């Protein structure tokens, strides 16, 4: 009896020792890339999108900043105000060329911002997907998208803030004014010499607060895109490839990016007005000394409406600009993906 018992326990022990220990899921298969990494593909798509959208929307971007720092009433409302303000720039600030004052810092700023943003955003998403594991398909939640976009926004804001200071000042001055910046490098040089690091970092606190705008926008966009892809997956059925499911139409990209931006801008617009005013150097009134000082003076002289100055222009500018950016980004990203696949197949063959 004792030998039987001992034999049983030995079998049980052998069985338990031979049971396989669970292994961690293998890392996700790297996405094929045209450049050395998939993150660089996304950065290139972001840079291209930033350049094209900036060239398309420069006059309205210029006008938005001018209206944000303006403390007097604008003639007309809505589209009438936009048209009369653009006409005023053409008549008094060097013709049509005046509409492209500050185009260089705007191009450099937008191209580098979108490139850096998509670079970091892709890297952070990839890392989060690896932590999620293949078992869950590497899919991210809305909160994870929010965190990844906020983190990449903080890094990008810190790196590009000096460019936005130069851009704001070039937008709000005429090329004929004394000490007007001749270009990006001249502006950075003058600010560094006259105001030091403090001048180059003006508005950075507000820029960091403004990260919430991009975070809300990207989270909303990612969730809308995932929803549309799931709808398409169900419509195409079981035989559909992942590439077919992910390829949405330009109309869908336009509607999704526009909706996401509208939600984000409605929540965060007042900070943009405050940021522009702090970076601006007024000649007809004392400069704003701090964020609370700017908020107090704006509210005292203009009321709540002062915090939404330029919103109509921004809405007209931001929706086409956002739609152009995301359509170009998605199309360039898809083109790079196809080229990467061709390169991989060619290398394999």
C-alpha positions as CSV (number, residue, x, y, z in Angstrom):
1,X,0.0,0.0,0.0
2,X,2.8,2.3,0.9
3,X,4.7,1.5,-2.3
4,X,1.5,2.2,-4.4
5,X,1.2,5.6,-2.5
6,X,4.8,6.4,-3.1
7,X,4.5,5.4,-6.8
8,X,1.4,7.7,-7.2
9,X,3.1,10.6,-5.6
10,X,6.2,10.1,-7.8
11,X,4.0,10.1,-10.9
12,X,2.2,13.2,-9.8
13,X,5.5,14.9,-9.0
14,X,6.9,13.9,-12.4
15,X,3.7,15.1,-14.2
16,X,3.8,18.5,-12.4
17,X,7.5,19.0,-13.1
18,X,7.1,18.1,-16.8
19,X,4.2,20.6,-17.3
20,X,5.4,23.5,-19.5
21,X,5.9,26.9,-17.9
22,X,4.0,29.7,-19.7
23,X,6.2,31.8,-22.0
24,X,5.8,35.5,-22.6
25,X,4.3,36.3,-26.0
26,X,6.9,36.9,-28.8
27,X,7.4,40.5,-29.8
28,X,5.3,41.8,-32.7
29,X,6.7,41.3,-36.2
30,X,8.3,44.6,-37.2
31,X,6.2,46.5,-39.8
32,X,8.0,46.7,-43.2
33,X,9.5,50.1,-43.7
34,X,10.9,52.1,-46.7
35,X,13.4,54.0,-44.5
36,X,15.5,52.2,-41.9
37,X,12.5,52.2,-39.5
38,X,8.7,52.5,-39.6
39,X,9.0,55.5,-37.3
40,X,11.1,57.3,-39.9
41,X,8.5,56.5,-42.6
42,X,5.9,58.2,-40.4
43,X,8.1,61.1,-39.8
44,X,8.7,61.6,-43.5
45,X,4.9,61.4,-44.1
46,X,4.4,64.0,-41.3
47,X,7.1,66.4,-42.8
48,X,5.5,66.2,-46.3
49,X,2.0,66.8,-44.9
50,X,3.3,69.8,-42.8
51,X,4.9,71.4,-45.9
52,X,1.9,71.0,-48.2
53,X,-0.7,72.2,-45.6
54,X,1.5,75.2,-44.7
55,X,1.9,76.3,-48.3
56,X,-1.9,76.0,-48.8
57,X,-3.0,77.7,-45.6
58,X,-0.3,80.4,-45.0
59,X,-2.5,83.5,-45.6
60,X,-5.2,82.4,-43.2
61,X,-2.6,81.3,-40.6
62,X,-1.0,84.7,-40.8
63,X,-4.4,86.4,-40.4
64,X,-5.3,84.2,-37.4
65,X,-2.2,85.3,-35.5
66,X,-2.8,89.0,-36.4
67,X,-6.4,88.8,-35.1
68,X,-5.3,86.9,-31.9
69,X,-3.0,89.7,-30.9
70,X,-5.2,92.6,-32.0
71,X,-6.9,94.5,-29.2
72,X,-9.2,96.6,-31.4
73,X,-12.5,95.6,-33.1
74,X,-12.3,94.1,-36.6
75,X,-14.5,95.5,-39.4
76,X,-17.4,93.0,-40.1
77,X,-17.9,89.5,-38.8
78,X,-17.2,86.0,-40.0
79,X,-16.2,85.7,-43.7
80,X,-16.6,89.5,-44.1
81,X,-14.0,90.1,-41.4
82,X,-11.7,87.6,-42.9
83,X,-11.9,89.2,-46.4
84,X,-11.5,92.8,-45.2
85,X,-8.5,91.8,-43.0
86,X,-6.8,90.0,-45.9
87,X,-7.5,93.0,-48.2
88,X,-6.0,95.3,-45.6
89,X,-2.8,93.2,-45.5
90,X,-2.5,93.3,-49.3
91,X,-3.1,97.0,-49.5
92,X,-0.8,98.1,-46.6
93,X,1.8,95.4,-46.1
94,X,3.5,94.9,-49.5
95,X,0.8,93.4,-51.7
96,X,0.2,89.6,-52.1
97,X,3.8,89.1,-50.8
98,X,2.6,90.4,-47.5
99,X,0.3,87.4,-47.1
100,X,3.4,85.2,-47.1
101,X,5.4,87.2,-44.5
102,X,6.9,84.6,-42.1
103,X,6.4,81.7,-44.5
104,X,10.0,80.4,-43.8
105,X,9.6,80.0,-40.0
106,X,6.1,78.7,-40.6
107,X,7.3,76.0,-43.1
108,X,10.2,75.0,-40.9
109,X,8.1,75.0,-37.8
110,X,5.2,73.0,-39.2
111,X,7.4,70.5,-41.1
112,X,9.6,69.9,-38.1
113,X,6.6,69.8,-35.7
114,X,4.6,67.2,-37.8
115,X,7.7,65.2,-38.5
116,X,8.8,65.1,-34.9
117,X,5.3,64.5,-33.7
118,X,4.7,61.5,-35.9
119,X,8.2,60.1,-35.2
120,X,7.7,60.1,-31.4
121,X,4.0,59.2,-31.6
122,X,4.8,56.1,-33.7
123,X,7.7,55.1,-31.5
124,X,5.6,55.4,-28.3
125,X,2.6,53.6,-29.9
126,X,4.9,50.8,-31.0
127,X,6.3,50.4,-27.5
128,X,2.9,50.4,-26.0
129,X,1.8,47.7,-28.5
130,X,4.8,45.6,-27.5
131,X,3.8,45.9,-23.9
132,X,0.2,44.9,-24.8
133,X,1.5,41.7,-26.4
134,X,0.5,39.9,-29.6
135,X,-2.3,38.0,-27.7
136,X,-4.3,41.2,-27.6
137,X,-3.4,42.1,-31.2
138,X,-1.3,45.0,-30.0
139,X,-4.4,47.2,-30.1
140,X,-4.3,50.3,-28.0
141,X,-7.1,51.8,-25.9
142,X,-8.3,55.4,-26.1
143,X,-6.4,56.2,-23.0
144,X,-3.1,54.8,-24.4
145,X,-3.6,56.8,-27.6
146,X,-4.2,59.9,-25.4
147,X,-1.0,59.2,-23.4
148,X,1.2,58.6,-26.5
149,X,0.0,61.7,-28.3
150,X,0.4,63.8,-25.1
151,X,4.0,62.6,-24.6
152,X,5.0,63.1,-28.2
153,X,3.3,66.6,-28.0
154,X,5.4,67.6,-25.0
155,X,8.7,66.5,-26.7
156,X,7.8,68.3,-29.9
157,X,6.6,71.5,-28.2
158,X,9.9,71.9,-26.2
159,X,12.0,71.3,-29.3
160,X,10.1,73.7,-31.7
161,X,9.0,76.5,-29.4
162,X,11.8,79.0,-30.5
163,X,10.6,78.6,-34.1
164,X,7.0,79.6,-33.1
165,X,8.3,82.7,-31.2
166,X,10.0,83.8,-34.4
167,X,7.0,83.0,-36.5
168,X,4.6,85.0,-34.3
169,X,6.8,88.0,-34.3
170,X,7.3,87.9,-38.1
171,X,3.5,87.5,-38.5
172,X,2.8,90.5,-36.4
173,X,5.3,92.9,-37.9
174,X,5.9,94.4,-41.3
175,X,9.1,93.7,-43.2
176,X,9.8,97.4,-43.4
177,X,9.7,98.0,-39.6
178,X,12.9,98.7,-37.7
179,X,14.6,95.6,-36.4
180,X,12.2,93.3,-38.3
181,X,13.5,89.8,-38.6
182,X,14.9,89.0,-42.0
183,X,14.4,85.3,-41.6
184,X,14.4,82.4,-39.2
185,X,18.1,82.4,-38.3
186,X,18.1,86.2,-38.0
187,X,15.1,86.0,-35.7
188,X,16.6,83.3,-33.5
189,X,19.9,85.2,-33.4
190,X,18.3,88.5,-32.3
191,X,16.1,86.9,-29.7
192,X,19.0,84.9,-28.2
193,X,21.2,88.0,-28.1
194,X,18.6,90.4,-26.7
195,X,16.4,88.2,-24.5
196,X,18.4,84.9,-24.0
197,X,16.8,81.6,-23.3
198,X,13.9,83.3,-21.6
199,X,12.9,84.9,-25.0
200,X,13.3,81.7,-26.9
201,X,11.1,79.8,-24.5
202,X,8.3,82.5,-24.3
203,X,4.9,80.8,-24.4
204,X,6.4,77.4,-23.7
205,X,4.2,76.8,-20.6
206,X,1.1,77.5,-22.7
207,X,2.5,75.3,-25.5
208,X,2.8,72.5,-23.1
209,X,-0.8,73.1,-21.9
210,X,-1.8,73.2,-25.6
211,X,-0.5,69.6,-25.9
212,X,-4.0,68.7,-24.7
213,X,-5.3,70.0,-28.1
214,X,-3.2,67.5,-30.0
215,X,-3.8,64.7,-27.5
216,X,-7.6,65.1,-27.7
217,X,-7.4,65.4,-31.5
218,X,-5.3,62.3,-32.1
219,X,-7.2,60.2,-29.5
220,X,-10.5,61.1,-31.3
221,X,-9.0,60.6,-34.7
222,X,-7.6,57.1,-33.8
223,X,-10.9,56.0,-32.3
224,X,-12.9,57.2,-35.3
225,X,-10.4,55.5,-37.7
226,X,-10.6,52.2,-35.7
227,X,-14.4,52.4,-35.8
228,X,-14.5,53.0,-39.6
229,X,-12.0,50.1,-40.1
230,X,-14.2,47.7,-38.0
231,X,-17.3,48.7,-40.0
232,X,-15.3,48.1,-43.2
233,X,-14.0,44.7,-41.9
234,X,-17.6,43.5,-41.2
235,X,-18.7,44.7,-44.7
236,X,-15.9,43.0,-46.6
237,X,-16.2,39.8,-44.6
238,X,-13.7,37.1,-43.5
239,X,-11.6,37.0,-46.7
240,X,-10.6,40.7,-46.5
241,X,-6.9,41.4,-46.1
242,X,-5.6,43.8,-43.4
243,X,-4.4,46.2,-46.1
244,X,-7.9,46.3,-47.6
245,X,-9.5,47.0,-44.2
246,X,-7.1,49.8,-43.3
247,X,-7.3,51.6,-46.6
248,X,-10.1,54.2,-46.1
249,X,-11.2,56.9,-48.6
250,X,-10.0,60.5,-48.6
251,X,-13.6,61.6,-47.8
252,X,-13.4,59.4,-44.7
253,X,-10.1,60.9,-43.7
254,X,-11.4,64.4,-44.2
255,X,-14.5,63.8,-42.1
256,X,-12.6,62.0,-39.3
257,X,-9.8,64.6,-39.1
258,X,-12.2,67.5,-39.3
259,X,-14.5,66.2,-36.6
260,X,-11.5,65.4,-34.3
261,X,-10.0,68.9,-34.7
262,X,-13.3,70.6,-34.1
263,X,-13.7,68.8,-30.8
264,X,-10.2,69.6,-29.7
265,X,-10.2,73.3,-30.8
266,X,-13.5,74.0,-29.1
267,X,-12.0,72.9,-25.8
268,X,-8.6,74.4,-26.0
269,X,-8.8,77.6,-28.2
270,X,-8.4,80.3,-25.4
271,X,-4.9,79.1,-24.6
272,X,-3.8,79.9,-28.2
273,X,-4.9,83.5,-27.8
274,X,-3.1,83.9,-24.5
275,X,0.0,82.3,-26.0
276,X,0.1,84.5,-29.0
277,X,-0.3,87.6,-26.9
278,X,2.5,86.6,-24.5
279,X,4.9,86.0,-27.5
280,X,3.8,89.2,-29.2
281,X,5.7,92.5,-28.4
282,X,3.1,95.3,-28.6
283,X,4.3,98.8,-29.4
284,X,1.1,100.7,-28.4
285,X,0.7,99.2,-24.8
286,X,2.9,97.7,-22.1
287,X,3.9,94.0,-22.8
288,X,2.2,91.2,-20.9
289,X,4.3,90.3,-17.9
290,X,2.9,86.8,-17.2
291,X,0.0,84.4,-18.0
292,X,-2.2,85.7,-15.1
293,X,-1.5,89.3,-16.2
294,X,-2.5,88.5,-19.8
295,X,-5.7,86.7,-18.7
296,X,-6.6,89.6,-16.4
297,X,-6.0,92.4,-18.9
298,X,-7.7,90.5,-21.8
299,X,-10.8,89.9,-19.7
300,X,-10.9,93.4,-18.3
301,X,-10.7,95.1,-21.7
302,X,-12.5,92.6,-24.0
303,X,-14.5,90.2,-21.8
304,X,-14.8,86.5,-22.6
305,X,-15.0,87.3,-26.4
306,X,-11.4,88.3,-26.2
307,X,-10.3,84.7,-25.5
308,X,-12.0,83.6,-28.7
309,X,-10.6,86.3,-31.1
310,X,-9.8,84.8,-34.5
311,X,-11.9,81.7,-33.8
312,X,-13.9,82.1,-37.0
313,X,-10.7,82.5,-39.0
314,X,-9.1,79.6,-37.2
315,X,-12.1,77.4,-37.9
316,X,-12.0,78.3,-41.6
317,X,-8.3,77.8,-41.7
318,X,-8.0,74.8,-39.3
319,X,-10.5,72.5,-40.9
320,X,-9.0,72.7,-44.5
321,X,-5.5,72.7,-43.0
322,X,-6.1,69.7,-40.8
323,X,-7.9,67.8,-43.6
324,X,-5.1,68.5,-46.1
325,X,-2.5,67.4,-43.4
326,X,-4.1,64.1,-42.6
327,X,-5.1,63.2,-46.2
328,X,-1.5,63.9,-47.3
329,X,-0.1,62.0,-44.3
330,X,-2.3,59.0,-44.8
331,X,-1.6,58.8,-48.5
332,X,2.2,59.3,-48.2
333,X,2.2,56.7,-45.4
334,X,0.3,54.2,-47.5
335,X,2.6,54.9,-50.5
336,X,5.7,54.3,-48.3
337,X,4.1,51.1,-47.0
338,X,3.6,49.8,-50.6
339,X,7.2,50.7,-51.5
340,X,8.4,48.9,-48.4
341,X,6.4,45.8,-49.4
342,X,7.9,45.9,-52.9
343,X,11.4,46.3,-51.5
344,X,10.9,43.4,-49.1
345,X,9.6,41.1,-51.8
346,X,12.4,42.2,-54.1
347,X,15.0,41.5,-51.4
348,X,13.3,38.1,-50.6
349,X,13.3,37.2,-54.3
